Amino acid sequence: MKNNTTKRFIRVPEVLRRVGFGRTKLYELIRQGRFPEQVKIGPRTVAFVESEIDEWIEATIRNSRQNAA
């Protein structure tokens, strides 16, 4: 897993590229509490904390492999 000492924001298009699903599914998972919430960084701008997205991806991989075994 990445060990970031510096926090970095990434925007929705980058998150979608990393996770491989669409915007509707992204916001559905957020509403269900199954995906990290976005952070408001401006009056009309949101982003995600990169390390939280990386952790979610790693956990999803681990869970998938544990369930397959």
Protein Blocks (a to p, Z undefined) as FASTA:
>chain_A
ZZdfbdcdddfklmmmmnopafklmmmmmmnopaccdddfbfkbccddfklmmmmmmmmm
mmmmmmmZZ
